[in-house]
Amino acid sequence: MRIYKVWQGGVVLCALVGGLSGCGTWMHSDKQSVTIFTNPPETAVVIDDYLHLTAPGTVTLSRKGNHLAQVNKDGYEPTSFKIDRTWSWWVVGDIFGCFIIFSPICIMNDIDQGGYYTFDDKIYLTLDRRTASEPTLSK
C-alpha cells in the first residue's frame, strides 16, 4: 500500500511539472492580439508589409519575432516603429517545469514557437503634422 502511494504521488508530481513544460506556448499560444491606437485616428497602418489595418484597430501577431509597422495619414509625417517582443512570465514555468526536472528541450520549444515572448497589448502613437513646404518664388 505504501509503494502505491509513493508511486501515485510521483505520477501526480510528474503530471503537474509536465503541465508546465513548454507552458508558454500551450497556455498563451504563439500569437497575440495587439490593439494599435493613433492620434489622429483613421490612420493607415501596415505591419511587416502585409498586415493592413486602420487605427484604432486590432491585429494578431506571431510571437516568433519582432514586427515593423509603417503609419501613414495625409497631412502627417509618415512614421515607422518596431513592435518588440519581451519576455513572458511563462518563462518561470518553463524554468521550474523543464530545466530543473525535465530537459531544456521543452524550453527550446517555447523559444522556437514564441511562447517565451509577449507584446504590449495596446500601442499608442501620435503622428507629427507635416510642415508646410516653403513657397516657391516666382519671377
C-alpha contacts under 8 A as a table, 3 or more apart, distances in Angstrom:
res1	aa1	res2	aa2	distance
1	M	4	Y	5.16
1	M	5	K	6.57
2	R	5	K	5.27
2	R	6	V	6.44
3	I	6	V	5.13
3	I	7	W	6.03
4	Y	7	W	5.05
4	Y	8	Q	5.93
5	K	8	Q	4.93
5	K	9	G	5.98
6	V	9	G	5.10
6	V	10	G	6.13
7	W	10	G	5.05
7	W	11	V	6.27
8	Q	11	V	5.14
8	Q	12	V	6.29
9	G	12	V	5.11
9	G	13	L	6.11
10	G	13	L	5.09
10	G	14	C	6.10
11	V	14	C	5.14
11	V	15	A	6.09
12	V	15	A	5.07
12	V	16	L	6.19
13	L	16	L	5.16
13	L	17	V	6.13
14	C	17	V	5.16
14	C	18	G	5.65
15	A	18	G	4.95
15	A	19	G	5.99
16	L	19	G	5.14
16	L	20	L	6.79
17	V	20	L	5.20
17	V	21	S	6.64
17	V	96	F	7.72
17	V	97	G	4.81
17	V	98	C	7.63
17	V	101	I	7.69
18	G	21	S	5.14
18	G	97	G	6.38
18	G	98	C	7.69
19	G	22	G	7.88
19	G	23	C	6.73
19	G	97	G	7.62
20	L	23	C	4.82
20	L	93	G	5.34
20	L	94	D	6.06
20	L	96	F	7.75
20	L	97	G	4.95
20	L	98	C	7.33
21	S	93	G	6.98
21	S	94	D	5.33
21	S	97	G	4.98
21	S	98	C	5.08
21	S	102	F	7.91
21	S	106	C	5.60
21	S	107	I	7.29
22	G	25	T	6.04
22	G	26	W	6.52
22	G	94	D	6.01
22	G	98	C	7.51
22	G	106	C	5.01
22	G	107	I	6.05
22	G	109	N	6.29
22	G	110	D	5.45
22	G	115	G	7.67
23	C	26	W	4.84
23	C	27	M	5.53
23	C	90	W	6.51
23	C	93	G	6.63
23	C	94	D	6.49
23	C	110	D	7.56
23	C	115	G	7.50
24	G	27	M	5.44
24	G	28	H	5.97
24	G	29	S	7.10
24	G	88	S	7.64
24	G	90	W	4.81
24	G	91	V	6.76
24	G	93	G	7.75
24	G	94	D	7.44
24	G	110	D	6.07
24	G	114	G	7.94
24	G	115	G	4.16
24	G	116	Y	5.68
25	T	28	H	5.70
25	T	29	S	4.65
25	T	30	D	5.62
25	T	110	D	5.66
25	T	113	Q	6.63
25	T	114	G	6.64
25	T	115	G	3.87
25	T	116	Y	7.27
26	W	29	S	5.71
26	W	115	G	7.53
28	H	31	K	7.77
28	H	32	Q	7.96
28	H	115	G	6.92
29	S	32	Q	7.36
29	S	114	G	7.91
29	S	115	G	6.32
30	D	62	S	6.01
30	D	63	R	5.38
30	D	64	K	7.03
30	D	113	Q	5.88
30	D	114	G	5.07
30	D	115	G	5.47
31	K	60	T	6.37
31	K	61	L	5.40
31	K	62	S	4.38
31	K	63	R	5.32
31	K	114	G	7.73
32	Q	60	T	5.33
32	Q	61	L	5.35
32	Q	62	S	6.53
32	Q	63	R	6.82
32	Q	118	T	7.44
32	Q	119	F	7.35
33	S	58	T	6.41
33	S	59	V	5.51
33	S	60	T	4.20
33	S	61	L	6.24
33	S	121	D	6.88
34	V	58	T	5.47
34	V	59	V	5.47
34	V	60	T	6.21
34	V	61	L	7.17
34	V	119	F	7.37
34	V	120	D	6.96
34	V	121	D	4.82
34	V	122	K	5.77
34	V	123	I	7.44
35	T	56	P	7.02
35	T	57	G	5.52
35	T	58	T	4.10
35	T	59	V	6.41
35	T	121	D	6.22
35	T	122	K	4.83
35	T	123	I	6.28
36	I	55	A	5.94
36	I	56	P	5.45
36	I	57	G	5.55
36	I	58	T	6.21
36	I	59	V	8.00
36	I	122	K	5.90
36	I	123	I	4.82
36	I	124	Y	6.15
36	I	125	L	7.80
37	F	41	P	7.20
37	F	55	A	5.51
37	F	56	P	4.44
37	F	57	G	6.89
37	F	122	K	7.44
37	F	123	I	6.04
37	F	124	Y	4.85
37	F	125	L	6.30
38	T	41	P	5.24
38	T	42	E	7.75
38	T	43	T	6.74
38	T	55	A	5.96
38	T	56	P	6.29
38	T	124	Y	5.83
38	T	125	L	4.79
38	T	126	T	5.64
38	T	127	L	7.31
39	N	124	Y	7.96
39	N	125	L	6.33
39	N	126	T	4.65
39	N	127	L	6.20
40	P	43	T	6.86
40	P	126	T	6.97
40	P	127	L	7.02
41	P	55	A	5.96
41	P	56	P	6.33
42	E	54	T	5.63
42	E	55	A	5.38
42	E	56	P	6.82
43	T	54	T	5.43
43	T	55	A	5.26
43	T	56	P	7.70
43	T	71	V	6.86
43	T	72	N	6.19
43	T	73	K	5.37
44	A	52	H	7.36
44	A	53	L	6.13
44	A	54	T	4.76
44	A	55	A	6.48
44	A	71	V	5.74
44	A	72	N	5.34
44	A	73	K	6.36
45	V	52	H	5.83
45	V	53	L	5.35
45	V	54	T	5.95
45	V	55	A	6.74
45	V	69	A	6.58
45	V	70	Q	5.70
45	V	71	V	4.61
45	V	72	N	6.64
46	V	49	D	5.84
46	V	50	Y	6.56
46	V	51	L	5.49
46	V	52	H	4.62
46	V	53	L	6.61
46	V	69	A	5.53
46	V	70	Q	5.24
46	V	71	V	6.58
47	I	50	Y	6.11
47	I	51	L	4.95
47	I	52	H	6.50
47	I	67	H	6.77
47	I	68	L	5.66
47	I	69	A	4.22
47	I	70	Q	6.41
48	D	51	L	6.54
48	D	67	H	6.09
48	D	68	L	5.34
48	D	69	A	6.24
49	D	69	A	7.96
51	L	59	V	7.87
53	L	57	G	6.32
53	L	58	T	7.77
53	L	59	V	7.61
54	T	57	G	5.93
55	A	58	T	7.97
62	S	65	G	6.83
62	S	114	G	7.44
63	R	66	N	7.42
63	R	85	R	7.05
63	R	113	Q	7.53
63	R	114	G	4.60
63	R	115	G	7.00
63	R	117	Y	6.12
63	R	118	T	6.52
63	R	119	F	7.69
64	K	111	I	7.93
64	K	112	D	6.85
64	K	113	Q	6.01
64	K	114	G	4.36
64	K	117	Y	7.86
65	G	84	D	7.90
65	G	85	R	7.04
65	G	114	G	7.53
66	N	82	K	7.08
66	N	83	I	5.77
66	N	84	D	4.84
66	N	85	R	5.78
67	H	82	K	5.75
67	H	83	I	4.98
67	H	84	D	6.59
68	L	80	S	7.06
68	L	81	F	5.93
68	L	82	K	4.59
68	L	83	I	6.05
69	A	80	S	5.55
69	A	81	F	5.38
69	A	82	K	6.17
69	A	83	I	7.22
70	Q	78	P	7.28
70	Q	79	T	5.77
70	Q	80	S	4.35
70	Q	81	F	6.61
71	V	78	P	5.73
71	V	79	T	5.13
71	V	80	S	6.12
72	N	76	Y	7.21
72	N	77	E	7.23
72	N	78	P	4.86
72	N	79	T	6.75
73	K	76	Y	5.59
73	K	77	E	7.56
73	K	78	P	7.07
75	G	129	R	6.12
75	G	130	R	5.45
76	Y	127	L	6.33
76	Y	128	D	5.64
76	Y	129	R	4.28
76	Y	130	R	4.51
77	E	127	L	6.70
77	E	128	D	5.66
77	E	129	R	6.00
77	E	130	R	5.05
78	P	127	L	7.85
79	T	127	L	7.28
83	I	119	F	7.37
84	D	119	F	6.64
85	R	117	Y	5.85
85	R	118	T	5.32
85	R	119	F	4.83
85	R	120	D	7.81
86	T	117	Y	5.34
86	T	118	T	5.40
86	T	119	F	6.27
87	W	91	V	7.30
87	W	116	Y	5.91
87	W	117	Y	4.60
87	W	118	T	6.15
88	S	91	V	5.94
88	S	115	G	7.58
88	S	116	Y	5.40
88	S	117	Y	4.75
88	S	118	T	5.37
89	W	92	V	5.90
89	W	93	G	7.75
89	W	116	Y	7.90
90	W	93	G	5.25
90	W	94	D	6.56
90	W	115	G	7.54
90	W	116	Y	6.48
91	V	94	D	5.02
91	V	95	I	6.18
91	V	116	Y	5.76
92	V	95	I	5.09
92	V	96	F	6.34
93	G	96	F	5.34
93	G	97	G	5.58
93	G	98	C	7.80
94	D	97	G	4.98
94	D	98	C	5.14
94	D	99	F	6.77
94	D	106	C	7.26
94	D	107	I	5.91
95	I	98	C	5.59
95	I	99	F	4.97
95	I	100	I	6.57
95	I	107	I	7.48
96	F	99	F	6.06
96	F	100	I	5.50
96	F	101	I	7.16
97	G	100	I	6.49
97	G	101	I	6.14
97	G	102	F	6.78
98	C	101	I	5.59
98	C	102	F	4.46
98	C	103	S	5.60
98	C	104	P	6.03
98	C	105	I	7.79
98	C	106	C	5.82
98	C	107	I	6.45
99	F	102	F	5.68
99	F	103	S	5.58
99	F	104	P	5.28
99	F	106	C	7.99
99	F	107	I	7.27
100	I	103	S	7.65
102	F	106	C	7.72
103	S	106	C	6.47
103	S	107	I	7.94
104	P	107	I	5.07
104	P	108	M	6.27
105	I	108	M	5.04
105	I	109	N	6.29
106	C	109	N	5.09
106	C	110	D	6.70
107	I	110	D	5.32
107	I	111	I	6.36
108	M	111	I	4.98
108	M	112	D	6.01
109	N	112	D	5.21
109	N	113	Q	5.94
110	D	113	Q	5.15
110	D	114	G	5.66
110	D	115	G	4.60
110	D	116	Y	5.34
111	I	114	G	5.34
111	I	115	G	6.31
111	I	116	Y	5.38
111	I	117	Y	7.82
112	D	115	G	7.90
114	G	117	Y	5.63
115	G	118	T	7.68
120	D	123	I	6.72
